[in-house]
Amino acid sequence: MKPFDKNGAFQSAAEVTTLRRVAVRSAGVTMLSQGLGMAFQIFSVVILARLLTPADFGLVTMVTTFSLLLSNFGVNGFTESVLQRAEIDHRLASNLFWINLGAGILLTLAFAAAGSLMARFYGNPRVAHVAVGISLTILITSTSVLHLSLLMRAMRFTQVSANDFISRIASISISILLAWAGWGYWALVAGAVTQPVSQAIGAWTMCRWVPGLPRRADGTGSMVGFAAHVYGRFTLNYFSRNMDNLLVGWRFNAQSLGFYKKAYDLFALSALTQNLTSVTVSALSKLRGDSQQYKRFLLSALSVTAFLGMALGGDLTLIGKDLIHFLLGPRWDPAGRIFTFFGPGIGMLFLCGTQSWIHLSIGKANRWFRWSWIEFAVTGLLFVVGLHWGPAGVAMSWSVSLCILTLPALWYAGSPIQLGIAPLLNTVWKYIVASAVAGIATVAITGGPASFVAASTAIGNIARMAKLSSIFGVLYLGAVLLLYQSFKPFNQVFGLLRDLGPGRRSSTPSQAVTPTFQTGTTEELSLTNK
């Protein structure tokens, strides 16, 4: 793909008239890629958990707790800025590329130098050496941010997803090979560096664009400002969502952190809405000219998200212990017990992630940043309280915070477009009730609290997971049908599946879309329309 024509203007690919089909297919490709990536990730965990120790995972987690914040500079910021802007050209993209790369170089050097401080904080000298190796991921990631953003702006999500999948496979392969060769925790470091290297090579190969030299260009300041608000929000959210690792590693030890991290990984892997943010923001940004169509698209996507998220959350709460025991082996059973407390928050994690779709697509990154202060305060306070009960108490804090914050977060995000709490609540409450009722009924049917005790053999694990999932699935679908008294939720899912199939492309030319959501402060409107 060549993103700019000979005049330096961006070449758009998606037509407004076929936007729904393009968006659904892009979402489908992204979900398929993430699903396959998750499968290989689980496979790698199964292998690595037998080649490495919990302390190896805990040691690397001590470093990545900080490094992931810096390696996401630009990924969370410039990506959204490129996606939501009405117009972008070669000169503007080049400026963003060099700004991002320069920041990447400075952050890489700073993180490598801070390794000794982290080692003293954790009381583990090996942390300093791991920090130097992991610091390379920050620089390498910064080289591909703009290329991937331009691909996503052009709705080339098939290529982006394929590139992401290949880079994951490369990372997993290197980690497994080196762990088998006896490299210990360095196998995980090598795998972490391999992923951005592979991703950068793929991005430059697919997006045939060479940045020009930095030059004065209108819009550079406003795009950097928008990116700063997004990254500011990401930073606060990152601290609130990694404070748990920090507290568990500080209060307990590397082994306890290793158990907690594996439980958290399954919790985080189950939340797929964050992987669809680029698709939905790109699509919703093109609908800002029609507020009714925008709201219909958003509420429909929110309904499907709630339907799937509540189903997955309820099921994983029931089978989580067996799943971890089956995948990782009996020595990881403490991680399974911790995951039981993560499970109830999975459905809410699905829903809470959709607030970003609204904030970013209407250009209100500054409001998103403000809301993150509330999330940071509430989640951080609950972590500190939950620490008294160990890693399981911190996991429960996650679930409680999501239950408290999700609906207020969606209401706040929708305020600038007059999307009140009533339509949001009406869209999701039946799925929440259906999941809770089906989960409680499944526990009662299968033996009460004994339902949460993992079986002792692999065959027993599989049998129990199949039994619990089948009972819960039937009860959940029945509860949804009873509450809705119609097949509307199922028709929505089937409609998305139909859109994933082959169909004719419209020949109607693209139309310009002018933003119409003109509410908020002068500062907000300036940021949106520049």
N, C-alpha and C positions, 0 to 999 in steps of 0.2 A: 504494500500500500504506500502511495505517495500522498501524504496528507494535505499538501498545498499545491495549488496550480502555479503556472508560470508567473502570475502576478503576486504570488505570496498569500492568496486567500485560501481559507480552509475549504476542502472539498467534502461536502456532506454526502452521506450515503443513504440515510433513512428518510423515507417520505412520511409526512404527517398522516396521510390517508391509510398507510399500512403500519402505523406505529404500534398498534396493539399486538398485531401478529409478530412484528419484529421484536418487540419487548418480551412477549411470552416465549418466543423461540430462544432469545438471548438468555432469559431466565432459565429455560430448560437446559440449555447447554451448560450454563454456569452451575446449575444444581447437579447435573450429571458429572461434570468435572469434579465438583467438590465431593460428590458421593464416591466416585472412584478414588479420589485423593484420600478421603477418609478411610476407605477400605484398605488402601496401601499403608496408610498411617497406622491403622490398627495392626496390620500385618507386621509392620516394622517394630511396633511396641511389643508384640508377642515375641519376636525374635530377640530384640535388644534387652528385654526384661530378663531373658535367660542368659545373656552374654555379659550384662553389666549389673552393677549393684544399685540399690536405691540411693546410696550415697553418691554414686556417679551422676545420676540424674539430678539429685539435689544440689550438687556442686555447680553444675552448669546452669541450673535454674537461678542460683544466687546471682549469677552474672547477667543472664538474659532478662531478669527482672528489671534491670536498668537499661540494657542495650536496646531492647525492643522499642523503648520510648524514642531513642535517638534515630534508629534505623527507619522509623516511620515518619520522620520529618520529610515533608514533601509528599509522601504516599498519602498521608492524611493532611490535606491542605491544598497543594497544587493540583492534585487529581480532581477534587471537587470543584476547584476554581475553573479548571479547563472545561469540565463537563457542563456547568451551569451557565457559562458566559454566552451571551447571544452571538457574538462574533469574536473570532480569534484569527490572527494571521501569523506568517512565518517569523516576522520580527518580534512580535510579542512572545511567541513560544520560545524563541531563542533566548530572550532575556530571562524568562522563567527557568530555562534549563541551566544557565550559568549561575543564577542565584542559588538554585537548589544544589548544584555541584559544589559551589564554594562553601556553602553551609555544611555539606557532607564531609568535606575535607577537614574543616575546623572541628566538627563534632567527633570525627574519628580520632584525631590527635588528642583531643581533650579526654575522651573515654579511655584510651590506652593509658594516658598518664594518671587517670583516677583509679587504676587497678589496685595500687597499693593502699589507697584509702578504703576501698571495698574489702580488701583482705584484712585490714585492721578491724573494720566494723564486724565482720563475721568471725574473726579470730581464726582464719584459715589462710595460710600463705599461698596455697595453690590457686586461690581466687585471682590473684594478680596476674598469673601467667595465662589463665583462661580469658581474662579480660582483654589482653593484648590480641589474642587470636580472634575473639568475637568482634573486636572493634572493626575488623575488615568488612564485616557485613554492612556497616553504616555507609562507608564510602562506596562500595559496589552497588548497593541499592539505589543510591542517588543518581547513578548513571542511566537508569532506565525509567525513571518516574514519568518524564514528559512523553517519551515514546509510547508507553503503555496508556497514558491518559489520552493521547491523540487517537489511538486505536479504539478506545472505549467511546470517545466522543463520536466516532464514525460508526458506532454500533458493531464493531468487529469483535464481538465477545467470544465467538468461536475460536478465533486465533488467540485471544488473550487467555481463554480457559485452557486451551491446549498447551500454551506456553507454561502456564502455572502448573499444570499437571506433570509435564515433562521435568520441570525444575524440581518438583517434589520427589519424583522417582529418582532423579540423580542424587538428591540429598539423602534419601533413604538408603540407596544402594551403597553410597560411600560410607555412611555410618555403620551399616551392617558388616561390610567387608572389613573395615578397620577394627570394629569391635571383635569380630571373629579372629583377627590377627593379633589381638591382645593390646590394643591401644588404650583401653579403658575410656575415661571421660573425654580423651582427645578425639575419639571417634565421633562423639556428638558435636564437638567444636568443628571438626572438618565438614560434617554434614551441614551444619548451620552456614558455613561459608560457601559451600557448593551451591546451595539453592539460589542466592542472588546472582552468582556468576552465571549459572545456566539461564536464569530469567533475563539477565541483561543481554546475553548473546541472542536469545530468541527475540527480544523486543527490538533490537537494532536490525535484525534480519527481516522481521515482518514489517516494520515501519521504516521505509527507506527515506529517512530524513536526517540530514546533517545540519545541526544548529549553526546559524551564522554568528558573527561576532556581536557582542552586546552593543545595542544602539538605543537611542531615545525612542520610545514608542508610547503613544497614548494608551492608557489602560493598565500599564505595568503596576503602578502604585495601587490601584483599586483591586487588582487581582492578588497582589501580595497581601493587601489588607484582608481580603476575604480568606485567603489561605491561612493567615495568622490567626483569625478567629477560629477556623476549623481546627488548626493544630493546637490552639490554646484549649479548645474543648477536649480534643483528644488527650492532651497532657493531663488535664484534671481527671478525666475519665480513666486514664491509664493508671494514675496514682491510686485512685479509689479501687481500681480493679486489680492492682498488683500489691496493694498494701497488705493483702492477706499473705502473699508469699513472703514479704518482708517480715511481717510479725511472726509467722510460724517458724521461719528460718532463724530469727533472732531469739525467740522465746524457747524454742525446743532445739532441734538439731537437723543436720542434713538428711538423715534417714526419715525423720518425721515429715520434712518438707517433700522428700521424694514420694512418700505415700500420698500426701495431700495433693501434690502436683498431678499425679496420675489420675486421681479422682476428678480434679478440676479439668484436666484435659478432656475427659469424656463429657463433662458438663459443657465445656466450650465447643467441642466438636459438634454437639447436638444442635447448636444454635446456628442455623444457616442463613437467617435473614441478613446478617452483616455481610455475607458474601454476595447478596443481591443488591446492595446499596448502589453500586455503580450503574447497574441496569435500570433500576427504578428511578434514580435521580435523572439519568439521561432521558428516560421516557417522559417522566412527569414535567421536566423542565420545558419540554416541547408542547405541553398542554396548558401552560400558564395563561394563554389567551382565552381559554374557555373554562371558567371556574366550575361550572356544573359538570362538565366532562372530567375535569381534574378530580373533583370530589368523588364521582362515581368510580373512576379508575382506582383511586386511593382506597376507598372503603371496600371495594371488591378484593383488592390485594390484601387488605387487613383481615377480611373475613377468612380468606383461604389460609393466611398465615396463622390465625387463631385456631382454625380447624386442625391443621397439621401439627402445630406446636403443642397444643393441649393433649393431643393424642400421643405424641412422642414423649412428652414430659411425664404423663401418667404411666406409660408403659415402662420407661426406663427407671422410674422410681421403684417399680415392683421387681424388675429383673436385674438392676444394676449390680448387686452383689454377685449374682451368678455369672453375669457377663464378665466382670473383672476377674473372678476366680477362674473362669474358663479360658480367658485370653492370656492372663499373666501368670497363673499358677498360684498355689496356696500361700506362698510367702508374701503375696501382695494383697491378702485378704483385708488388712487394715484399710487399704485404699477403697475396697468395696464398702466397708462400713461407713467411711466418710462420704462416699458418693450418695448413700441413701438420703443424706441431709441436703445434698445439692438438687436431687431429683425434683422436688416440688416447685423449684424456681425455673425449670427449663421452659415451660410454656410461657411464663411471663418474660423470660429472656428473649424469646421469639418476638413478642409484642413490643417490648421496650425498644428493641433495635430499630423498629420502624419509624420512631420519631425523627431519625436522621433523614428519612426520605422526604419528610415535609419541610424541615428546616432548610435543607440544602436546595431542594427543587424550587423553592420560592425565594431563595437568595437571602435567607435570614440566619446566616452563620453566627452573627453576633448574639442573637437570642439563644441559639443552641449553646454557645459558650457560657452565657449567664446561667442557664439552667444547670449546667454541669457543676456549678458551685454548690447547688442544693444537693445534687447526687453525691458529690464528694463528701459533704458534711454528714449526710444521713448514713451513707454506706460506711464511712470511716468510723463513725461513732458505734455502729453495730458491730464492726470488726473488733473493736477494742472490748466491747462487752462480751462478745462471743469467745474471745481468747481465753476466758476463764474456764471454759469447757473443752479446751484443746482444739485440735484441727477440725473435729466434728462441729464444735460450736461456731467456728469461723465459717464453715460451709453452710450451716443453718442461717447465719447472718446474711449470706448471699440471697437465699430464698426469701427471707423476710424483707430485705431491702427492695427487691424487685416487686414483691407484692404491694409494698407501700408506694413505690414511685411510678409504676408503669402508667396507670390512667392519668395522674396529674401531668406526667411528661407529655403524653399524647395531646391532652387538652391544651397545654401551654404551646406546643408546636403548632396546633391548628388555629390558635387565636387570631393571627393576622389575616386569615382567610375566612373568618367567621365559621369555623368548624367546631361546634360546641361539643360538650361532653356527652349529650344525649345520643347523637348518632354513633359516636365512638363506643359508648357503653352498650348500646343496642346491637352493635355489630359483634361484640366479643363475649358478652356475659353468658350466653347459653353454652358456649364451648367450655368456659371455665367451670360452670356447674356440672356439665356432662362429664368432664374429666374427673372432678372430685367425687361425684356419685359413683361412677364406674370404678374408680380406684378403691373406694371404701367397700363397695360391694364385692370386688374381687378378693380383697383381704379377708372379708367375712366368709366368703364361699370356700376359700382355700386353706383356712385354718388359723385365722387371726394373725398375731405377731409372728408366728412361725413362717409366714410368707416371706419375711425379710431375712431369713437365715439361709445362707448359700448352701447348696448341696455339696457333698464331699468328693464327688467324682465328676469327670467330664460328661459322662452319659447322663448323670443326674442333673447336671447344670443345663444341658440341652433340653432334657425332658421338662424340667421346671420352667425354663424360659418359654418353651412352646406352650405349655399349659397356661401360665399366667398371661402371656400375650394374647392367646386366643380368647380367653374369658374376658379380659379387659377390652379387647377390640370389639367383640360382639356387644358388650354392655355399653361401651362408649358410643358406637354407631347407633344403637337403639335409643340411647338417651338423647342424642342430637336429633334424631328423627322425631322423637316424642316432643321435645321442646319446640322444634320448628313446625311440627305438624305438616311438613312438606319435604320435598326432595331438593329444595333450593341449594343447600350447602354441597350436596353431591353433584348437582348440575353445574355449579360453578367450577368444581374440580374437573369434571368431564369436559366442560367448555375449554378450559386451559389445555387439556390433553388434545382436544381437536385442533386447537391453534398450533400445537407443536407439529402437527402433520403437514404434508405438502399442500400447497395452495398456490393459486395464481397471484402474481404481483400486480398491483394496480399500476396503470400507466399514467395516473394523474400526477402532474408535477408537484414538487414540494412547494409548500406555502410558507411564507414568513409567519412567525409566531411572535406576537408582541405581548410582553408581560402586562397583566391587568391588576395584579394584587397591589394596589397602591395604598397600603396602610402602614402605620408605624411612624417612627420618628424620622426627622430629616436625615439623620445619620444613617438610618436603616435604608431609606429610599435611595440615598446617594450611593450606598454600597451595592444595592441591588441593580441599579440601572447604569452604572458607569461601565 
